[in-house]
Structure formats: structure tokens, C-alpha cells
Amino acid sequence: MADPRLCYPALRILQQGSVVVVQPVADAAAKGVETLTVDLASGKTALTPSAEVVRGASAIPSLGLLGVCQLQRGVAVVAITEARQVAALGPQGAAVYELLGARVLADPSAEAFSSENRQLLGLLRDAVNPQGSGRGIYFSHFYDITDTTQRIADKDSNAAAAQAPLASPQRADSRFWYNRVLSEPLLTAGAARFAPPAMLGFIRQLPGLSFASSLPGGKAGAQAAATLTLIARRGVDRAGTRQWRRGLDSKGYVANFVETEQVLSVPGGDTASFVEVRGSIPLLWTQLPNIKYKPTTVIAAPGQSEAVFDAHMESLKKAYGDVVAINLINHKGTEGKLEVAFRAEASRYCSASPAAGLHYIAFDFHHECSKGRYHRLSLLWDKVKADFDRQGFFLRKGGAVVQRQSGVMRTNCIDCLDRTNVVQGVLGRKSLEAMLGALGLLPPSAGHPLALPEAFPQVEREFKILWADHGDAVSTQYAGTGAMKSGFTRTGKRTFGGVLDDGYKAVVRYYVNNFQDGCKQDAVDLFTGAFVMSPGASVPLRPQPSPLIPILISLAAIVFGAYQAGQLASGNLTAPVALAAADPAAAAEAAAAAVPPESKAAVARVLFSQVVLPLVLGLGLLGFVVQNGKHLVCKPQLCPHLAVTVQATKKGKGGKQA
């Protein structure tokens, strides 16, 4: 008999007008199964414990429901229709899938006759489109991918949590449960088995890695297999895009919060796990797009971030234990002002108690590692090593927990992407070496374990690719491109090709962040429940002005004026004057005498109308676009207030510009 705590691995969906009927796939002999019915017009959801099996070729095969979304008229059901297995986790090797396709089912009449419903459905479809805003959605029917190995061990030892359904607040971690809000109508109806918890992020697994065994009783040089898994869980609260979600919100949730777990397991069941996190600089600050390459940074005035900073740190300590905050931003310019503000808050927080549980470390990555001097990351390692060793990692051997991770490394740069990926990769390698040693898979050398590149070069290569893929996935979800500096993470070298790749990504990020991310932010806000539609209310989605046409007009005018200036200088815009004099001075005098006053006026008119005027209009229009860029970018419209956590005001009031 199937475990009632787990989710159904396969469903059949039948839509009959405005009614959707969902049943688990049953064998041919089954006469009755749990049946979920959703009325798409009214939103009523009901579960019948046992009903006749609905059979028919028109049924839609599904791997699970992501949930039910409220529309302006009626509701929509979001179903997973295609996925691929990317990992097998846990003692039983539970399958973990990446979403490759989803279907949004809505009342046909509500969609046909409501333009507002069509707008919402368009956003919802984008939110689950793996080529769009739904890139990197993962789920499992039998394993809780929202929890770390250590948290799962803790819940398994708690009777109430151990008996709770996989899709329940008692079991899934709400911070990373991506379809948490959409699942609520199903959970309320008792249909938790129909909605596997999903997360947004990254999961990849390297099975069958070969290591030289030094286990007691093992033969020298004997081989042992192990599986390395890397998981990135993106936070649901304050989820979104690079420049529309910065810093903290009023509840202490931070933008771009990602928990990364590295899991090493061996066939006997012994498992080690290391967890680190990243998150935007934990202050009230904004950097709203305005068409300029570097938007204005607005930082809350001293004292305004205290409450939310404290709330954020307390939540980290509750979840992980002591926190080591590694700040990689520049110590000069705009980033320097953020570093000063972060340092001040950390100092204030630590001064309140000798056992505050926060260690702040500032490391100017660009200064220390400029010109490819990435070997200087050893300076940072020297600063964090003592805390790293003290916090440790989770270890289960022989079926018993023998070691727990007692704290977490929190890394950030300005975007928590590029520099952060490099440093997290370094910590990941150090933790892997420690875990290999604990599992007896890293041979000692002169009494000390070898480094991973020396002991297992092939594993080192696979490790680099794994972490580079992780960094690219996390970066693409937040910024629209893969990570910069990924060439170093992937190869261990900083090359000229890598520099060119970074330049290309910078251009793409600029375009995406200014002209696409507003719509993506709306899709994320709708899916995660940051925006909840009230039935019958108007949808706050309006056509937005685009700077494309004025920019093209201004550039065309500038190019035309410049071209005509060249033509005028070469004499092609006026009739040529024949000069017979050999002496240049005499020729000039003759030319001046030969050009009648009316011809000079014609040249002046040509100069003004075809050169000066186009250049002035083009440059003026371009300047107007840049000056008013904040009104012309693609802005989120469902929850615009979540982007503006601090306002830029005059000096001495509110936030300060940097």
C-alpha cells in the first residue's frame, strides 16, 4: 500500500468545460480512487475519497499539480506535463525531476471574454515556462527537496513532523517552497498528495565518482564510489529579478536569497552535507533601472535598517546557527558606501551582546584579486578558516548522526552572483575535501589529507563544471544571463576569452534588466503569491511606453546629421566651383568672389536644416530619453511597492543617493 504522506507520481486530468477532474493513475482493476474536482468558474475545490475511475483518451497525463491560481474571473489549475529526472536522493534513491513543460487550465469562457484574465494567464504561463521565468523548477514525489539533509534528519526524529504529509507546512520548508501559495487550495481540500512541493533553483548530481579507498580494512589503491549532489534553493519571499528586488524588505526578507547544499553519499548510506547561503546586502537600499548603465543607488539613512537587519540575522541564526557574513563588495565608490553601512549595522548588532552569533568579514574582491590574481583568495580563506572548521558539516555514518553543521557562511557581493559564485566554489571545495576525509575517501599525505586537485584530478574537473553550472543557473534566474567570472570557476583560470564573455553578458544584462525584467517580475509575483488577485477587481496591468522608437529616431537623426556634415565638408551638398588659379590664396579669393550672396545663404540653410537641426534634435531626444529613463523601462506593475523599499529624497531626509 502506498505511503499516504507521499505524493502521487502520475495523474490523469480531464477538463469538461469549466470543471477539471483529477485522479491518480490507477491499475486496470481499480474501481475507485481519490478524485479531485476543481470548478474553474467558482474556484470551488473538493476531494472525494473514492470515486469511479474516469477513463478516456482525452485525459491529460500529468506528473503533479503545482496548484490553483486565482484570476480576475474564476481560477486556473497549473499542471506539470513534462519533466526529466536529474537526481536520486535519500536512502531510497527517490527520483527528483526538473520541470520541462506545464499546462495552465482555465475556464474557456472566462479567458475568451476577459482581457484581464488573458493578461494574468499570460503571466502564469510564463512563470512555468522553462524557457522563460520558469527556468529551474524542480520537484519530487517522495523526497523533500526544500529541506537540507540535516533538517530532514531533524524532522524524521520528530514524531509529528515525521508523520506529516510531504506537501505540508510541518514538513516542507516554507522559505523555499516555490508553489506554497498555489498549493493552499489543494491542501485545504485535503489533496496534498496531488501537489508535490516544488522549488526554484538548481539540482545536479554526479553519480559513480571514483575515489581511492582508505577505509579500515580496505586494500591500498582500492576504488570506492560516491555520489556528489549540488542543490541551490531560491528563497520564495522577496523573489524576483536583479534590479527590481534589492536588499531587505520591511519583514527582513532579503532579495536573491539562495541556500546551496553540497551532498556527498556512498553506497552504504553514509552521507555528508555542507550548506552555505547568499543574499543581497541586508540593508534597505534600491537600484531601480533608469536606462543608465549604472542606476542610482539609494541607501536608507542610518538607523532605518536596524529593525529589518536584526530580523534577517535572527532568522538566519534560527535556521542555521552562528553566521559568518562575507562581504565581497568594493570599498570605494557606491559599493564602498554600502560596505560602510553594512559594517556599521554588523558592529551595532554585535555590540548588543558578546554572543551575538555574527562575524562580519569584509574582503574587497576586485582590489585583492585584480589582474587575475585569484590566488589571493587564500587571504580570505585565512580569515574564515577558523569559523569554517568550527561550524563543520553534517555527517551521518552507520545510520546515526555523528556530526552536525552548527553555523553558516553567508556570502554577498553587489548582485550576489559573480564574485559570490567564485568564493562559494572555494568554500565548496574545502568542504568536499573535509567530507571526503571524514568518509575515508581522501588519502592522507605526510599525516595530512591531500587537496582535491592533487588526489583526484578527474573529480576536480567534474567539480569545477558542476559549480560553474550552478553559478550560471542562479545568475540566469536573477539577472538574465549566466554568471560572470564563470570561466574561472569552470577552468580555474582567468582568460582573455573569459573577459570577452563577461563583456557580452554585461550588455545582455543591461538590455534584459531595463526592457524585460518588469514583466518577469510580475510573473514571479503572481506565481509566488506576492500578488493575490481579488475576484472581480481590476488588474493593475497597463501598456507601458517603450523607449525603442524615440531611441531609434534620435540615433537616425544623429547618423543623418553626421553623414550630411561629411557631405557638406566634401562639397557634395552644393554645386562645385571651378577654380583655375594655381595659388591657393588666390583661389580662395576667387571662390569667395565667385559665390554670390544667395549661394552663401543656400549653404547656410543646408548646414542648418540637414546638419545642425538633425544633430540637435537627435541629441536632444536622446538626452530626454536618458533623463526620463525611469519612466520608459519595463516596470513591474503587480507589486511595484516591493521594489521601492527606500525613497530618494533631498539631503537630510529619508534615503541618501550614492
FENZI-V884514 format. One record per run of one state. SS is the DSSP state (helix for helix, strand for strand, loop for the rest). FROM is the first residue (numbers start at 1). TO is the last residue. If there is no record, write none. Layout:
BEGIN
ss->(SS,SS)
from->(FROM,FROM)
to->(TO,TO)
END
This chain:
BEGIN
ss->(loop,strand,loop,strand,loop,strand,loop,strand,loop,strand,loop,strand,loop,strand,loop,strand,loop,helix,loop,helix,loop,strand,loop,helix,loop,helix,loop,helix,loop,helix,loop,strand,loop,strand,loop,strand,loop,strand,loop,strand,loop,strand,loop,strand,loop,strand,loop,helix,loop,strand,loop,helix,loop,strand,loop,helix,loop,helix,loop,helix,loop,strand,loop,strand,loop,strand,loop,helix,loop,strand,loop,strand,loop,helix,loop,helix,loop,helix,loop,helix,loop,helix,loop,helix,loop,helix,loop,helix,loop,helix,loop,helix,loop,strand,loop,strand,loop)
from->(1,11,17,19,25,32,40,45,53,60,63,64,71,75,90,94,107,108,113,115,128,137,140,149,157,159,164,180,189,192,195,198,213,223,235,248,249,254,255,258,267,271,279,285,287,298,300,306,321,322,328,333,352,358,363,365,369,370,373,374,392,394,398,400,404,407,413,418,439,444,446,448,450,452,456,457,480,486,492,496,516,517,529,548,570,584,595,597,628,629,632,640,643,648,649,655,658)
to->(10,16,18,24,31,39,44,52,59,62,63,70,74,89,93,106,107,112,114,127,136,139,148,156,158,163,179,188,191,194,197,212,222,234,247,248,253,254,257,266,270,278,284,286,297,299,305,320,321,327,332,351,357,362,364,368,369,372,373,391,393,397,399,403,406,412,417,438,443,445,447,449,451,455,456,479,485,491,495,515,516,528,547,569,583,594,596,627,628,631,639,642,647,648,654,657,658)
END
